[in-house]
Structures are given as C-alpha cells and as structure tokens.
Amino acid sequence: MPRKNRRNPEFFEKPEAPPARADAPLWALAPGYDVRHVGGEKEYRCPGCDHVVRPGVWHLVVVPQGEPDERRHWHTECWRREIRRLGGRA
C-alpha cells in the first residue's frame, strides 16, 4: 500500500544563499570608519576578542577611512563593545 503522507519536494531544496554584503546597522556606524555587514567565506581573527570569525557567519568589516590596509573583521558584538568603550567616537 503506498504512503499517503508524501513530503513536498520543495521542503528539501536548499534556500538561496544570503547576499555577500549588506549595509551595516545604524548603531554600528562610526565617524571616520566605513562599516559593512558581511557573511564571509574565509576565516578571520576578530581584534576585539582574538577569537576566530568562522566562515559563513555574518560579521562586520571595519575600515578606517583613508587606510584600507587597516581593514579588520569584527564579531558584531565585539564591535558594539568597542563603540561603547570608546564612547561612540570609534
């Protein structure tokens, strides 16, 4: 006797990949810095906690204006803590 509760094949399809880059949240913006929200494909080291930012995890890329070589990948919460530590003048 055939099964009556067949599953919808669309249920098993992989969801679309999220965009590689998005605008940073307003709270993350700081004067003198360009901030982007990204979901990278590589492993990075967060300067805030010195732990790894794993591939595929959404995080923030912070670039001092005029100094692109100083670009750093931050965990979102680490950058939030850094902004608070510097009193909003990151």
C-alpha positions in Angstrom: 0.0 0.0 0.0 1.5 3.4 -1.0 2.3 6.1 1.6 -0.4 8.7 1.9 1.8 11.3 3.6 4.3 12.2 0.8 6.6 15.0 1.6 6.7 18.1 -0.5 9.9 18.1 -2.6 10.3 21.8 -2.2 10.8 21.2 1.5 14.2 19.7 0.8 15.5 22.4 -1.6 18.4 24.4 -0.3 17.5 28.0 0.5 19.1 30.7 -1.6 22.5 31.9 -0.2 22.3 35.3 1.6 23.9 38.2 -0.1 27.6 38.5 0.4 27.4 42.1 1.7 24.8 44.3 3.2 24.5 47.8 4.8 25.7 47.9 8.4 23.1 48.6 11.1 22.9 52.3 12.1 24.3 51.6 15.6 27.5 50.2 14.0 28.4 53.3 12.0 31.2 55.4 13.5 32.8 58.6 12.3 36.0 58.0 10.4 35.2 54.4 9.6 33.4 52.6 6.8 31.5 49.7 8.2 29.9 46.8 6.2 27.9 43.8 7.2 29.2 40.7 5.5 28.9 36.9 5.5 32.4 35.9 4.6 33.7 32.6 3.1 37.0 32.7 4.9 38.2 32.5 8.5 39.2 35.8 10.1 40.6 36.8 13.5 38.5 39.3 15.5 40.6 42.1 17.0 38.0 42.6 19.8 38.2 39.1 21.3 41.1 37.5 19.4 38.8 34.6 18.5 38.0 33.2 15.1 35.2 34.6 12.9 34.1 31.4 11.3 33.3 31.2 7.6 29.6 31.9 6.7 29.0 33.9 10.0 27.6 37.4 9.5 30.0 39.9 10.9 31.2 43.5 10.4 34.1 44.7 8.3 35.5 48.0 9.7 37.8 50.1 7.5 39.3 53.3 8.7 38.7 56.0 6.1 41.8 56.5 4.0 43.5 53.4 5.4 42.2 50.4 3.5 45.1 48.2 4.7 43.8 48.6 8.3 40.6 46.7 7.4 39.5 44.4 10.2 36.7 41.8 10.6 34.9 42.1 13.9 32.2 40.0 15.5 29.1 42.1 15.7 29.0 42.1 19.5 32.8 42.9 19.7 32.3 46.0 17.6 29.3 47.0 19.7 31.5 46.7 22.8 34.3 48.7 21.1 32.0 51.5 20.2 30.7 51.7 23.8 34.3 51.5 25.2 35.3 54.5 23.0 32.2 56.4 24.0 30.7 56.4 20.5 33.8 58.0 18.9 35.3 54.8 17.4 
